[in-house]
């Protein structure tokens, strides 16, 4: 039931049919109030210096946009980087240092799937999960980071930072609950808007390919994977974002489909590998425009005063 509801919500936000558009219209007064409250929250907060340069990578809408591979790609261009994220879906609270320059300090249950993706991809970086981003930033500074990348930090207006926003095309431009927008790019708010195929490009690599594969994934808006799927995918199983897989669920899929392997993203792989079933990995990397890397570099060095 929960899975079907989540998939319906994603359709309502990003591919609305007549009923969804009608429902969106009915909810518009609520959206107007929500948007006004969020704007006032932005308007009356003054950004504070954290004592370390902060770059935020985010998007304005709910659902997936590719923040994790983009953060990873940025971090690989610089030295002594710390990534700070909330750690959504983890079975812990508070601040946790996930990885400190090659030393892994927690597991996927304690720190969350996205944090473990960063820990896997970024060998020399500092990875921290914390609901309190300010505390996470200062922990990164104490550990010797040169600068911090905030995963999904646009709404943290109290932090002085460079905001990078991934553009997510959608026909529904309303705020929640009429549409997918958590916030808007407010007047007076400086941000660099990143557009796919102009500012960054996605590249996929299939690892451990098999003849008969079943796609199993728990990412937001899983239809985004469609254009990257290789031959040999005979069936697809979509779970809600950050779903905590059980061995029984995986066993049931193997018993029904009899695949050679499960095709998964890295976000799924870090949760499924412990069950011992054969996995094929659809690995995603991002190539970033040199112009964007130059913008980030200037900000870190202090020659770009935006933020």
C-alpha positions as CSV (number, residue, x, y, z in Angstrom):
1,X,0.0,0.0,0.0
2,X,2.8,2.4,1.0
3,X,4.7,1.6,-2.2
4,X,1.7,2.3,-4.4
5,X,0.9,5.5,-2.6
6,X,4.5,6.8,-3.1
7,X,4.5,6.0,-6.8
8,X,1.1,7.7,-7.2
9,X,2.5,10.8,-5.5
10,X,5.4,10.9,-7.9
11,X,3.0,10.7,-10.8
12,X,0.8,13.4,-9.2
13,X,3.8,15.7,-9.0
14,X,5.7,15.0,-12.2
15,X,3.2,13.5,-14.7
16,X,-0.3,14.6,-13.6
17,X,-3.3,13.3,-15.4
18,X,-6.7,15.0,-15.4
19,X,-7.7,13.9,-11.9
20,X,-4.3,14.8,-10.4
21,X,-4.5,18.3,-12.1
22,X,-8.0,18.8,-10.6
23,X,-6.8,17.8,-7.1
24,X,-3.9,20.1,-7.5
25,X,-6.2,23.0,-8.3
26,X,-8.4,22.2,-5.2
27,X,-5.3,22.2,-2.9
28,X,-3.9,25.5,-4.3
29,X,-5.1,27.7,-1.3
30,X,-3.2,25.4,1.1
31,X,-0.2,25.7,-1.2
32,X,-0.4,29.5,-1.2
33,X,-0.3,29.5,2.6
34,X,2.6,27.0,2.7
35,X,4.6,29.0,0.2
36,X,4.0,32.2,2.0
37,X,5.2,30.7,5.3
38,X,8.3,29.3,3.8
39,X,9.1,32.6,2.1
40,X,8.8,34.5,5.4
41,X,11.1,31.9,7.0
42,X,13.6,32.8,4.3
43,X,13.0,36.5,4.4
44,X,13.7,37.0,8.1
45,X,16.7,34.8,8.5
46,X,20.2,36.3,8.2
47,X,22.9,34.0,6.9
48,X,25.8,33.3,9.3
49,X,29.4,32.6,8.5
50,X,30.4,29.1,9.5
51,X,34.1,29.7,9.6
52,X,34.6,27.4,6.7
53,X,33.4,27.6,3.1
54,X,30.1,25.8,2.4
55,X,28.7,24.7,-0.9
56,X,25.2,23.3,-1.0
57,X,23.9,21.0,-3.8
58,X,20.2,20.6,-3.8
59,X,16.9,21.1,-5.7
60,X,13.7,22.9,-5.1
61,X,11.4,19.9,-5.5
62,X,10.6,16.8,-3.6
63,X,11.9,13.5,-5.0
64,X,15.2,12.5,-6.6
65,X,17.2,14.8,-8.8
66,X,20.7,13.2,-8.8
67,X,22.2,15.1,-5.9
68,X,24.3,12.2,-4.7
69,X,26.3,11.6,-7.9
70,X,26.7,15.4,-8.4
71,X,28.0,15.9,-4.9
72,X,30.4,12.9,-5.5
73,X,31.7,14.4,-8.7
74,X,32.3,17.8,-7.1
75,X,34.1,16.3,-4.1
76,X,36.5,14.4,-6.5
77,X,37.7,17.7,-7.9
78,X,39.0,19.1,-4.6
79,X,41.2,18.1,-1.7
80,X,40.2,17.7,2.0
81,X,36.4,17.8,1.3
82,X,33.7,17.0,3.9
83,X,30.2,16.0,2.9
84,X,27.5,16.7,5.4
85,X,24.0,15.2,5.0
86,X,21.0,14.5,7.1
87,X,21.2,10.7,6.8
88,X,17.6,10.1,5.9
89,X,16.3,6.6,6.6
90,X,19.1,5.7,9.1
91,X,18.4,3.8,12.3
92,X,20.1,6.4,14.5
93,X,19.9,10.0,15.5
94,X,22.3,12.8,16.1
95,X,25.7,13.4,14.6
96,X,27.7,10.5,13.2
97,X,31.1,10.5,11.5
98,X,30.6,8.0,8.7
99,X,34.1,8.1,7.3
100,X,37.2,10.0,8.1
101,X,39.8,9.9,5.3
102,X,39.5,6.3,4.4
103,X,38.4,4.9,7.8
104,X,34.8,3.7,7.8
105,X,33.2,4.2,11.2
106,X,29.6,3.0,10.9
107,X,27.4,0.7,8.8
108,X,24.4,1.3,6.5
109,X,21.8,0.9,9.2
110,X,23.4,3.4,11.5
111,X,24.3,6.0,8.8
112,X,21.9,5.5,5.9
113,X,22.1,4.4,2.3
114,X,23.2,7.8,0.8
115,X,26.0,8.2,3.4
116,X,27.3,4.7,2.5
117,X,27.3,5.6,-1.2
118,X,29.5,8.6,-0.4
119,X,31.7,6.4,1.8
120,X,32.0,4.0,-1.1
121,X,32.7,6.5,-3.8
122,X,34.9,9.0,-1.9
123,X,37.9,7.3,-0.5
124,X,39.7,10.3,1.1
125,X,36.8,12.5,2.1
126,X,35.1,13.1,5.4
127,X,31.5,12.0,5.5
128,X,29.2,13.2,8.3
129,X,25.4,12.6,8.9
130,X,23.6,15.1,11.2
131,X,20.1,16.5,11.4
132,X,21.7,19.6,12.7
133,X,23.7,20.8,9.6
134,X,25.4,23.5,11.6
135,X,26.8,21.0,14.0
136,X,27.9,18.8,11.1
137,X,29.7,21.7,9.4
138,X,31.6,22.5,12.6
139,X,32.5,18.9,13.1
140,X,33.9,18.8,9.6
141,X,35.9,21.9,10.4
142,X,37.3,20.4,13.6
143,X,38.4,17.3,11.6
144,X,40.4,19.5,9.3
145,X,38.3,19.8,6.2
146,X,39.1,22.6,3.7
147,X,35.4,23.1,2.8
148,X,32.1,21.4,3.2
149,X,29.5,20.2,0.7
150,X,26.0,20.2,2.0
151,X,23.7,17.5,0.5
152,X,20.3,19.1,0.1
153,X,21.0,22.3,2.0
154,X,19.2,25.0,0.0
155,X,16.6,25.5,2.7
156,X,19.3,26.1,5.4
157,X,19.1,29.9,4.8
158,X,20.8,30.6,8.1
159,X,24.1,29.2,6.7
160,X,26.1,31.4,4.4
161,X,27.0,29.3,1.4
162,X,27.1,28.9,-2.4
163,X,23.9,27.3,-3.5
164,X,23.9,25.0,-6.5
165,X,20.4,24.0,-7.6
166,X,19.6,21.1,-10.0
167,X,16.8,22.0,-12.3
168,X,14.1,19.3,-12.3
169,X,11.6,19.7,-15.2
170,X,8.0,19.3,-14.2
171,X,4.7,20.6,-15.6
172,X,3.5,21.2,-12.1
173,X,5.0,24.5,-10.8
174,X,3.1,24.8,-7.5
175,X,4.4,24.5,-4.0
176,X,3.3,21.6,-1.7
177,X,0.8,20.1,-1.6
178,X,-0.5,21.2,-5.0
179,X,2.9,20.6,-6.6
180,X,6.3,19.3,-5.9
181,X,8.1,22.5,-4.8
182,X,9.4,22.7,-1.3
183,X,10.6,26.2,-1.9
184,X,11.1,28.6,-4.8
185,X,14.2,30.4,-5.9
186,X,13.2,33.5,-4.0
187,X,13.9,37.0,-5.2
188,X,17.2,38.2,-3.8
189,X,18.5,34.6,-3.2
190,X,21.6,34.0,-5.2
191,X,22.1,30.5,-6.6
192,X,23.7,28.7,-9.6
193,X,21.0,26.7,-11.4
194,X,22.4,23.5,-13.0
195,X,20.8,22.0,-16.1
196,X,21.5,18.5,-17.3
197,X,23.2,18.3,-20.7
198,X,24.4,21.9,-20.3
199,X,26.2,22.0,-16.9
200,X,26.6,18.3,-16.2
201,X,26.2,14.9,-18.0
202,X,25.4,11.5,-16.7
203,X,27.4,8.4,-17.6
204,X,26.5,4.8,-16.5
205,X,28.6,1.7,-16.2
206,X,27.2,-1.8,-15.9
207,X,29.2,-4.0,-13.6
208,X,28.8,-7.7,-13.2
209,X,26.3,-8.0,-16.1
210,X,24.1,-11.1,-16.4
211,X,21.9,-12.5,-19.1
212,X,18.7,-12.4,-17.1
213,X,18.4,-9.5,-14.7
214,X,15.6,-8.2,-12.5
215,X,15.7,-4.5,-11.7
216,X,15.2,-3.9,-8.0
217,X,15.5,-0.3,-6.7
218,X,14.4,2.0,-3.9
219,X,15.2,5.4,-5.3
220,X,12.9,8.4,-5.8
221,X,11.3,8.6,-9.3
222,X,12.7,5.2,-10.4
223,X,11.4,5.9,-14.0
224,X,14.6,8.0,-14.3
225,X,16.5,4.8,-14.8
226,X,14.6,3.7,-17.9
227,X,16.9,5.2,-20.5
228,X,19.9,3.6,-18.9
229,X,18.7,0.1,-18.6
230,X,20.7,-2.6,-20.5
231,X,19.4,-5.6,-22.4
232,X,18.5,-8.5,-20.3
233,X,16.1,-6.8,-17.8
234,X,13.1,-9.1,-17.7
235,X,11.2,-7.5,-14.8
236,X,11.2,-4.4,-12.5
237,X,10.4,-4.0,-8.8
238,X,10.1,-0.5,-7.5
239,X,10.2,0.3,-3.8
240,X,9.7,3.6,-2.0
241,X,12.8,5.8,-1.6
242,X,15.2,4.6,1.1
243,X,13.3,1.4,1.6
244,X,14.9,-0.9,4.1
245,X,15.0,-4.2,2.2
246,X,14.6,-7.6,4.0
247,X,16.1,-10.9,3.0
248,X,12.6,-12.3,2.7
249,X,11.7,-9.7,0.1
250,X,14.7,-10.5,-2.0
251,X,14.2,-14.3,-1.6
252,X,10.6,-13.9,-2.9
253,X,11.8,-12.0,-6.0
254,X,14.4,-14.7,-6.8
255,X,11.8,-17.5,-6.2
256,X,9.3,-15.9,-8.6
257,X,11.6,-14.6,-11.3
258,X,14.6,-17.0,-11.2
259,X,17.0,-14.3,-12.5
260,X,20.8,-14.6,-12.9
261,X,21.1,-11.4,-10.8
262,X,19.4,-8.4,-9.5
263,X,20.1,-5.1,-11.3
264,X,20.6,-2.3,-8.7
265,X,21.9,1.2,-8.2
266,X,24.7,1.8,-5.8
267,X,22.2,3.2,-3.3
268,X,20.4,-0.2,-3.4
269,X,23.7,-2.2,-3.5
270,X,24.9,-0.9,-0.2
271,X,21.8,-2.4,1.5
272,X,21.4,-5.6,-0.6
273,X,25.0,-6.9,-0.7
274,X,24.8,-8.3,2.8
275,X,22.1,-10.9,1.8
276,X,24.5,-12.7,-0.5
277,X,22.5,-12.8,-3.7
278,X,24.1,-12.1,-7.1
279,X,23.9,-8.4,-8.0
280,X,24.6,-6.4,-11.1
281,X,25.4,-2.8,-10.5
282,X,24.2,0.1,-12.7
283,X,26.8,2.6,-11.6
284,X,26.2,6.3,-12.3
285,X,28.9,9.0,-12.6
286,X,28.6,12.6,-13.5
287,X,30.8,14.8,-15.7
288,X,30.6,18.5,-14.6
289,X,31.2,21.5,-16.8
290,X,34.7,23.1,-16.2
291,X,32.9,26.4,-15.8
292,X,30.9,25.1,-12.8
293,X,34.1,23.7,-11.2
294,X,35.8,27.0,-11.7
295,X,32.8,28.8,-10.0
296,X,33.1,26.5,-7.0
297,X,36.9,26.9,-6.9
298,X,36.7,30.7,-6.9
299,X,34.1,30.6,-4.1
300,X,36.3,28.4,-2.0
301,X,39.3,30.6,-2.5
302,X,37.3,33.7,-1.6
303,X,37.4,35.5,-4.9
304,X,33.7,34.9,-5.6
305,X,31.7,36.7,-2.9
306,X,28.3,35.3,-3.7
307,X,26.4,33.4,-0.9
